[in-house]
Every structure is written in structure tokens, then in C-alpha cells.
Amino acid sequence: MGLFGDDGSGTLLRSSSERRVGVLVNGGDNAKLRLVSHTDVSPFWPGEFTFCPRCATELTARVAKGRPRKVCPRCDWVHFRNPAVGVAGLVIEDGMVLMVRRGPSATRSGLWCIPCGYLDYGEDVRAGAAREVGEESGLEVEIGDVVWVASNFHDPAKLTVGIWFEATVTGGVLEAGDDAVEAEFFPLTHLPELAFETDAALLSHLRTS
Ligand SMILES: [Zn+2]
């Protein structure tokens, strides 16, 4: 059996001593999120590097800098994984919040979220938020202040740091697009079934602030 188990399940990462769970209060008692120092992510998810991107040698798993990682046995390249940046645009008009329903190709398909997506490499963070709102809802928006920042652990194969921005509609026509299949405004007090706990925490905070 290898260091992390034959199934590549990352046993070390699942040991209880690896987790320090507390309470993160991000804007009030109604917006509690788990604070996890290192969430239970395996270094062996499908789609991760199998071969060294520098020298093409097959990577092996070992503890490097205190955590299980994939390492190149030939050139010592270490795969330090980092979360991606997710950006979201929070549009609120007359107590109604813009939500989109996630399409079949999206994680948490069929559930609703604040328009969001991955920031592209080289893209300004606010431009990315405006682009995502436009692609998913058809609405052109002006991006304002940051309203929320949180770590998203819902997809352990692709962790993100989410940044939610205020967004004000400046044009466009409400129509779902890209990987959203519906786009609609909902009263903050009558929301559809939400895809992400981080959206839920933010919306809960907004209802009570
Ligand atoms: Zn290498």
C-alpha cells in the first residue's frame, strides 16, 4: 500500500488531526461558515497532473512542505495546488436578487446561484465579474464594491476563493445564457433552492442586515 492508500484517497488528509473546524463569522451571526484550515482534498483527483510538466516523468506522492503532494522524482518539481478565483456579481433591485439556474454542464446542476464563474488568466477581477453576469443573465452591469469573500469547498476537485461584487444593471435584456438555463429576480425572502452554502450565507446576511 502506498503512502496515501492504493485507492489514492489521500488518507493523511482525512485524519481528524488535519482538520481544525471553527466558526467564521463573515458579517454577522446569521452568516456562519465552516472555517477549515485544510479541507479534505485528495492530491489524486481526476484531471490532476500525472506527469511532471517540466520533464514528463511520472509524478509520485509524498509529503512535501508538510502536506501530501505530487512530486517529480527526477527534477524535484512539486505540484503546489492553489485555489482558482471565482467572481460573482450581486444584482439587487427593489429587494429582489438576480439568480441563475445552473445548466446540465455545471456543478450542482438544476440549483440556483448568484451569477458567477472562474476568473480567466490575465483578466481583471471586476471585468471577470461583469462578464459572468453578462454571459449568464444577458444583463450589462457596472461593478461596484466587494460585498463578500469566502473560500468555496463545494467542489473538492477545484477549490476556489470567491469574490462577490455589487453590480448595477446598465443595459441588456434578461435572458439566460452560457451555462445558465434560467435567469430571474427573486425576493430575498423567497429564494429558490441554492447551489452553494457561500451564496446562502451571503443572502442570509443580506436578509438580516
Ligand atoms: Zn520533473
py3Dmol code that shows the C-alpha trace and the ligand (Angstrom):
import py3Dmol

protein = """\
ATOM      1  CA  MET A   1       0.000   0.000   0.000  1.00  0.00           C
ATOM      2  CA  GLY A   2       1.358   3.406  -0.882  1.00  0.00           C
ATOM      3  CA  LEU A   3       1.639   6.374   1.349  1.00  0.00           C
ATOM      4  CA  PHE A   4      -1.905   7.536   0.715  1.00  0.00           C
ATOM      5  CA  GLY A   5      -3.570   4.180   0.142  1.00  0.00           C
ATOM      6  CA  ASP A   6      -3.917   2.202  -3.072  1.00  0.00           C
ATOM      7  CA  ASP A   7      -7.087   3.996  -3.983  1.00  0.00           C
ATOM      8  CA  GLY A   8      -5.267   7.305  -3.926  1.00  0.00           C
ATOM      9  CA  SER A   9      -7.756   8.569  -1.433  1.00  0.00           C
ATOM     10  CA  GLY A  10      -5.389  10.811   0.455  1.00  0.00           C
ATOM     11  CA  THR A  11      -5.774   9.173   3.842  1.00  0.00           C
ATOM     12  CA  LEU A  12      -3.471  11.619   5.532  1.00  0.00           C
ATOM     13  CA  LEU A  13      -5.684  14.472   4.546  1.00  0.00           C
ATOM     14  CA  ARG A  14      -8.687  12.819   6.069  1.00  0.00           C
ATOM     15  CA  SER A  15      -7.209  12.293   9.504  1.00  0.00           C
ATOM     16  CA  SER A  16      -9.104  14.180  12.135  1.00  0.00           C
ATOM     17  CA  SER A  17      -5.941  15.914  13.296  1.00  0.00           C
ATOM     18  CA  GLU A  18      -5.669  17.595   9.904  1.00  0.00           C
ATOM     19  CA  ARG A  19      -8.916  19.431  10.386  1.00  0.00           C
ATOM     20  CA  ARG A  20      -9.464  22.403  12.571  1.00  0.00           C
ATOM     21  CA  VAL A  21     -13.074  23.310  12.269  1.00  0.00           C
ATOM     22  CA  GLY A  22     -14.257  26.536  13.759  1.00  0.00           C
ATOM     23  CA  VAL A  23     -16.776  29.200  13.015  1.00  0.00           C
ATOM     24  CA  LEU A  24     -16.127  32.019  10.633  1.00  0.00           C
ATOM     25  CA  VAL A  25     -18.460  34.908  11.136  1.00  0.00           C
ATOM     26  CA  ASN A  26     -18.355  36.787   7.890  1.00  0.00           C
ATOM     27  CA  GLY A  27     -20.646  39.696   8.512  1.00  0.00           C
ATOM     28  CA  GLY A  28     -22.803  38.654  11.439  1.00  0.00           C
ATOM     29  CA  ASP A  29     -24.127  35.710  13.428  1.00  0.00           C
ATOM     30  CA  ASN A  30     -26.508  34.758  10.655  1.00  0.00           C
ATOM     31  CA  ALA A  31     -23.728  34.142   8.233  1.00  0.00           C
ATOM     32  CA  LYS A  32     -21.692  31.427   9.858  1.00  0.00           C
ATOM     33  CA  LEU A  33     -19.463  29.347   7.649  1.00  0.00           C
ATOM     34  CA  ARG A  34     -17.167  26.485   8.414  1.00  0.00           C
ATOM     35  CA  LEU A  35     -13.605  27.555   8.801  1.00  0.00           C
ATOM     36  CA  VAL A  36     -11.440  24.668   7.659  1.00  0.00           C
ATOM     37  CA  SER A  37      -7.686  25.077   7.751  1.00  0.00           C
ATOM     38  CA  HIS A  38      -7.240  22.475   5.050  1.00  0.00           C
ATOM     39  CA  THR A  39     -10.321  20.850   3.654  1.00  0.00           C
ATOM     40  CA  ASP A  40     -10.332  17.117   2.886  1.00  0.00           C
ATOM     41  CA  VAL A  41      -8.932  17.232  -0.598  1.00  0.00           C
ATOM     42  CA  SER A  42      -7.018  14.380  -2.138  1.00  0.00           C
ATOM     43  CA  PRO A  43      -3.995  15.121  -4.323  1.00  0.00           C
ATOM     44  CA  PHE A  44      -5.317  12.442  -6.692  1.00  0.00           C
ATOM     45  CA  TRP A  45      -8.458  13.857  -8.262  1.00  0.00           C
ATOM     46  CA  PRO A  46      -9.037  13.010 -11.912  1.00  0.00           C
ATOM     47  CA  GLY A  47      -7.640  15.703 -14.109  1.00  0.00           C
ATOM     48  CA  GLU A  48      -4.692  16.459 -11.872  1.00  0.00           C
ATOM     49  CA  PHE A  49      -1.173  16.164 -13.261  1.00  0.00           C
ATOM     50  CA  THR A  50       0.046  12.590 -13.759  1.00  0.00           C
ATOM     51  CA  PHE A  51       3.355  13.535 -15.342  1.00  0.00           C
ATOM     52  CA  CYS A  52       5.783  16.303 -14.498  1.00  0.00           C
ATOM     53  CA  PRO A  53       5.039  19.338 -16.677  1.00  0.00           C
ATOM     54  CA  ARG A  54       8.747  20.172 -16.705  1.00  0.00           C
ATOM     55  CA  CYS A  55      10.409  16.841 -17.537  1.00  0.00           C
ATOM     56  CA  ALA A  56       7.492  14.444 -18.270  1.00  0.00           C
ATOM     57  CA  THR A  57       8.483  11.938 -15.564  1.00  0.00           C
ATOM     58  CA  GLU A  58       5.590  10.241 -13.780  1.00  0.00           C
ATOM     59  CA  LEU A  59       4.845  12.060 -10.528  1.00  0.00           C
ATOM     60  CA  THR A  60       4.880  10.313  -7.174  1.00  0.00           C
ATOM     61  CA  ALA A  61       3.142  11.243  -3.929  1.00  0.00           C
ATOM     62  CA  ARG A  62       4.948  12.229  -0.794  1.00  0.00           C
ATOM     63  CA  VAL A  63       4.815  14.756   1.970  1.00  0.00           C
ATOM     64  CA  ALA A  64       6.444  17.996   0.861  1.00  0.00           C
ATOM     65  CA  LYS A  65       6.401  21.192   2.919  1.00  0.00           C
ATOM     66  CA  GLY A  66       4.261  19.429   5.491  1.00  0.00           C
ATOM     67  CA  ARG A  67       1.456  18.192   3.260  1.00  0.00           C
ATOM     68  CA  PRO A  68       0.844  15.331   0.815  1.00  0.00           C
ATOM     69  CA  ARG A  69       1.641  16.498  -2.684  1.00  0.00           C
ATOM     70  CA  LYS A  70       2.641  15.161  -6.052  1.00  0.00           C
ATOM     71  CA  VAL A  71       6.359  15.482  -6.623  1.00  0.00           C
ATOM     72  CA  CYS A  72       8.642  14.704  -9.555  1.00  0.00           C
ATOM     73  CA  PRO A  73      11.230  12.066  -8.551  1.00  0.00           C
ATOM     74  CA  ARG A  74      13.557  13.229 -11.312  1.00  0.00           C
ATOM     75  CA  CYS A  75      13.645  17.036 -11.170  1.00  0.00           C
ATOM     76  CA  ASP A  76      12.009  17.594  -7.753  1.00  0.00           C
ATOM     77  CA  TRP A  77       9.194  19.739  -9.154  1.00  0.00           C
ATOM     78  CA  VAL A  78       6.433  19.936  -6.539  1.00  0.00           C
ATOM     79  CA  HIS A  79       2.821  20.365  -7.504  1.00  0.00           C
ATOM     80  CA  PHE A  80       1.669  23.136  -5.191  1.00  0.00           C
ATOM     81  CA  ARG A  81      -2.023  23.400  -5.850  1.00  0.00           C
ATOM     82  CA  ASN A  82      -3.793  26.725  -5.420  1.00  0.00           C
ATOM     83  CA  PRO A  83      -7.470  27.544  -5.496  1.00  0.00           C
ATOM     84  CA  ALA A  84      -8.822  29.329  -8.526  1.00  0.00           C
ATOM     85  CA  VAL A  85     -10.535  32.703  -8.223  1.00  0.00           C
ATOM     86  CA  GLY A  86     -14.286  32.746  -8.624  1.00  0.00           C
ATOM     87  CA  VAL A  87     -16.109  36.013  -9.253  1.00  0.00           C
ATOM     88  CA  ALA A  88     -19.773  36.797  -8.776  1.00  0.00           C
ATOM     89  CA  GLY A  89     -21.986  39.818  -9.433  1.00  0.00           C
ATOM     90  CA  LEU A  90     -24.647  40.616  -6.843  1.00  0.00           C
ATOM     91  CA  VAL A  91     -27.503  42.490  -8.507  1.00  0.00           C
ATOM     92  CA  ILE A  92     -30.243  43.664  -6.148  1.00  0.00           C
ATOM     93  CA  GLU A  93     -33.176  45.770  -7.316  1.00  0.00           C
ATOM     94  CA  ASP A  94     -36.128  46.655  -5.072  1.00  0.00           C
ATOM     95  CA  GLY A  95     -35.330  43.869  -2.634  1.00  0.00           C
ATOM     96  CA  MET A  96     -35.038  41.317  -5.434  1.00  0.00           C
ATOM     97  CA  VAL A  97     -31.804  39.496  -6.188  1.00  0.00           C
ATOM     98  CA  LEU A  98     -30.703  38.229  -9.579  1.00  0.00           C
ATOM     99  CA  MET A  99     -30.177  34.460  -9.601  1.00  0.00           C
ATOM    100  CA  VAL A 100     -29.417  31.961 -12.331  1.00  0.00           C
ATOM    101  CA  ARG A 101     -30.266  28.275 -12.515  1.00  0.00           C
ATOM    102  CA  ARG A 102     -27.295  26.105 -13.286  1.00  0.00           C
ATOM    103  CA  GLY A 103     -27.405  24.126 -16.501  1.00  0.00           C
ATOM    104  CA  PRO A 104     -26.608  20.466 -17.175  1.00  0.00           C
ATOM    105  CA  SER A 105     -22.882  21.023 -17.676  1.00  0.00           C
ATOM    106  CA  ALA A 106     -22.435  22.923 -14.406  1.00  0.00           C
ATOM    107  CA  THR A 107     -21.713  21.506 -10.952  1.00  0.00           C
ATOM    108  CA  ARG A 108     -24.856  21.483  -8.773  1.00  0.00           C
ATOM    109  CA  SER A 109     -26.897  21.372 -11.960  1.00  0.00           C
ATOM    110  CA  GLY A 110     -30.511  22.474 -11.591  1.00  0.00           C
ATOM    111  CA  LEU A 111     -29.877  24.562  -8.487  1.00  0.00           C
ATOM    112  CA  TRP A 112     -29.656  28.346  -8.315  1.00  0.00           C
ATOM    113  CA  CYS A 113     -26.758  30.684  -7.651  1.00  0.00           C
ATOM    114  CA  ILE A 114     -25.715  34.279  -7.871  1.00  0.00           C
ATOM    115  CA  PRO A 115     -24.197  34.721 -11.378  1.00  0.00           C
ATOM    116  CA  CYS A 116     -20.575  33.630 -11.097  1.00  0.00           C
ATOM    117  CA  GLY A 117     -17.682  31.878 -12.737  1.00  0.00           C
ATOM    118  CA  TYR A 118     -13.947  31.476 -12.938  1.00  0.00           C
ATOM    119  CA  LEU A 119     -11.717  34.451 -13.459  1.00  0.00           C
ATOM    120  CA  ASP A 120      -9.722  33.998 -16.633  1.00  0.00           C
ATOM    121  CA  TYR A 121      -5.942  34.217 -16.617  1.00  0.00           C
ATOM    122  CA  GLY A 122      -4.958  37.831 -17.339  1.00  0.00           C
ATOM    123  CA  GLU A 123      -8.488  39.123 -16.783  1.00  0.00           C
ATOM    124  CA  ASP A 124      -9.190  41.978 -14.365  1.00  0.00           C
ATOM    125  CA  VAL A 125     -11.225  40.719 -11.430  1.00  0.00           C
ATOM    126  CA  ARG A 126     -14.064  43.251 -11.902  1.00  0.00           C
ATOM    127  CA  ALA A 127     -14.147  42.706 -15.643  1.00  0.00           C
ATOM    128  CA  GLY A 128     -14.498  38.993 -14.934  1.00  0.00           C
ATOM    129  CA  ALA A 129     -17.458  39.571 -12.615  1.00  0.00           C
ATOM    130  CA  ALA A 130     -19.180  41.772 -15.210  1.00  0.00           C
ATOM    131  CA  ARG A 131     -18.503  39.209 -17.922  1.00  0.00           C
ATOM    132  CA  GLU A 132     -20.018  36.381 -15.880  1.00  0.00           C
ATOM    133  CA  VAL A 133     -23.185  38.342 -15.118  1.00  0.00           C
ATOM    134  CA  GLY A 134     -23.494  39.240 -18.797  1.00  0.00           C
ATOM    135  CA  GLU A 135     -22.941  35.706 -20.060  1.00  0.00           C
ATOM    136  CA  GLU A 136     -25.358  34.086 -17.639  1.00  0.00           C
ATOM    137  CA  SER A 137     -28.132  36.686 -17.438  1.00  0.00           C
ATOM    138  CA  GLY A 138     -27.867  38.885 -20.532  1.00  0.00           C
ATOM    139  CA  LEU A 139     -27.585  41.976 -18.333  1.00  0.00           C
ATOM    140  CA  GLU A 140     -24.823  44.539 -18.660  1.00  0.00           C
ATOM    141  CA  VAL A 141     -23.613  45.660 -15.265  1.00  0.00           C
ATOM    142  CA  GLU A 142     -21.304  48.126 -13.659  1.00  0.00           C
ATOM    143  CA  ILE A 143     -19.228  46.506 -10.940  1.00  0.00           C
ATOM    144  CA  GLY A 144     -19.018  48.203  -7.537  1.00  0.00           C
ATOM    145  CA  ASP A 145     -17.603  47.316  -4.147  1.00  0.00           C
ATOM    146  CA  VAL A 146     -16.671  43.910  -2.831  1.00  0.00           C
ATOM    147  CA  VAL A 147     -19.519  42.636  -0.660  1.00  0.00           C
ATOM    148  CA  TRP A 148     -18.267  39.175   0.309  1.00  0.00           C
ATOM    149  CA  VAL A 149     -15.187  36.996   0.131  1.00  0.00           C
ATOM    150  CA  ALA A 150     -15.173  33.307   1.009  1.00  0.00           C
ATOM    151  CA  SER A 151     -13.439  30.017   0.360  1.00  0.00           C
ATOM    152  CA  ASN A 152     -15.592  27.598  -1.627  1.00  0.00           C
ATOM    153  CA  PHE A 153     -15.121  23.924  -0.803  1.00  0.00           C
ATOM    154  CA  HIS A 154     -18.156  22.564  -2.638  1.00  0.00           C
ATOM    155  CA  ASP A 155     -16.124  21.045  -5.478  1.00  0.00           C
ATOM    156  CA  PRO A 156     -13.105  19.374  -3.843  1.00  0.00           C
ATOM    157  CA  ALA A 157     -11.528  18.797  -7.251  1.00  0.00           C
ATOM    158  CA  LYS A 158     -11.494  22.517  -7.932  1.00  0.00           C
ATOM    159  CA  LEU A 159     -11.429  24.782  -4.925  1.00  0.00           C
ATOM    160  CA  THR A 160     -11.950  28.496  -5.336  1.00  0.00           C
ATOM    161  CA  VAL A 161     -11.769  31.737  -3.451  1.00  0.00           C
ATOM    162  CA  GLY A 162     -14.972  33.545  -4.301  1.00  0.00           C
ATOM    163  CA  ILE A 163     -15.306  37.315  -4.514  1.00  0.00           C
ATOM    164  CA  TRP A 164     -18.816  38.766  -4.693  1.00  0.00           C
ATOM    165  CA  PHE A 165     -19.152  42.294  -6.061  1.00  0.00           C
ATOM    166  CA  GLU A 166     -22.024  44.727  -6.040  1.00  0.00           C
ATOM    167  CA  ALA A 167     -23.331  45.017  -9.587  1.00  0.00           C
ATOM    168  CA  THR A 168     -25.689  47.636 -11.041  1.00  0.00           C
ATOM    169  CA  VAL A 169     -27.599  46.995 -14.246  1.00  0.00           C
ATOM    170  CA  THR A 170     -26.749  49.438 -17.021  1.00  0.00           C
ATOM    171  CA  GLY A 171     -28.302  47.668 -20.010  1.00  0.00           C
ATOM    172  CA  GLY A 172     -29.040  44.381 -21.696  1.00  0.00           C
ATOM    173  CA  VAL A 173     -32.090  42.129 -21.662  1.00  0.00           C
ATOM    174  CA  LEU A 174     -32.699  39.491 -19.014  1.00  0.00           C
ATOM    175  CA  GLU A 175     -32.111  36.179 -20.748  1.00  0.00           C
ATOM    176  CA  ALA A 176     -30.203  33.137 -19.517  1.00  0.00           C
ATOM    177  CA  GLY A 177     -27.089  32.145 -21.426  1.00  0.00           C
ATOM    178  CA  ASP A 178     -23.789  30.270 -21.266  1.00  0.00           C
ATOM    179  CA  ASP A 179     -24.104  27.508 -18.637  1.00  0.00           C
ATOM    180  CA  ALA A 180     -27.228  29.022 -17.030  1.00  0.00           C
ATOM    181  CA  VAL A 181     -30.653  27.820 -18.152  1.00  0.00           C
ATOM    182  CA  GLU A 182     -32.813  30.388 -16.319  1.00  0.00           C
ATOM    183  CA  ALA A 183     -32.192  33.898 -15.054  1.00  0.00           C
ATOM    184  CA  GLU A 184     -34.661  35.535 -12.715  1.00  0.00           C
ATOM    185  CA  PHE A 185     -35.035  38.027  -9.876  1.00  0.00           C
ATOM    186  CA  PHE A 186     -36.219  36.613  -6.542  1.00  0.00           C
ATOM    187  CA  PRO A 187     -37.282  38.352  -3.341  1.00  0.00           C
ATOM    188  CA  LEU A 188     -34.566  37.923  -0.720  1.00  0.00           C
ATOM    189  CA  THR A 189     -37.210  36.348   1.484  1.00  0.00           C
ATOM    190  CA  HIS A 190     -38.329  33.772  -1.129  1.00  0.00           C
ATOM    191  CA  LEU A 191     -35.250  32.281  -2.712  1.00  0.00           C
ATOM    192  CA  PRO A 192     -35.098  29.148  -4.876  1.00  0.00           C
ATOM    193  CA  GLU A 193     -33.045  26.127  -3.881  1.00  0.00           C
ATOM    194  CA  LEU A 194     -29.449  27.310  -3.676  1.00  0.00           C
ATOM    195  CA  ALA A 195     -26.404  25.531  -5.079  1.00  0.00           C
ATOM    196  CA  PHE A 196     -23.747  26.910  -2.740  1.00  0.00           C
ATOM    197  CA  GLU A 197     -23.500  27.410   1.008  1.00  0.00           C
ATOM    198  CA  THR A 198     -21.417  30.529   0.453  1.00  0.00           C
ATOM    199  CA  ASP A 199     -24.236  32.157  -1.552  1.00  0.00           C
ATOM    200  CA  ALA A 200     -26.638  31.062   1.181  1.00  0.00           C
ATOM    201  CA  ALA A 201     -24.503  32.698   3.867  1.00  0.00           C
ATOM    202  CA  LEU A 202     -24.273  35.961   1.943  1.00  0.00           C
ATOM    203  CA  LEU A 203     -28.009  36.057   1.197  1.00  0.00           C
ATOM    204  CA  SER A 204     -28.800  35.262   4.813  1.00  0.00           C
ATOM    205  CA  HIS A 205     -26.578  38.136   5.861  1.00  0.00           C
ATOM    206  CA  LEU A 206     -28.337  40.468   3.410  1.00  0.00           C
ATOM    207  CA  ARG A 207     -31.792  39.499   4.732  1.00  0.00           C
ATOM    208  CA  THR A 208     -30.833  40.461   8.238  1.00  0.00           C
ATOM    209  CA  SER A 209     -28.646  43.498   7.672  1.00  0.00           C
TER     210      SER A 209
END
"""
ligand_1 = """\
1
ZN
Zn 10.282 16.661 -13.442
"""
view = py3Dmol.view(width=600, height=400)
view.addModel(protein, "pdb")
view.setStyle({"model": 0}, {"cartoon": {"style": "trace"}})
view.addModel(ligand_1, "xyz")
view.setStyle({"model": 1}, {"stick": {}})
view.zoomTo()
view.show()
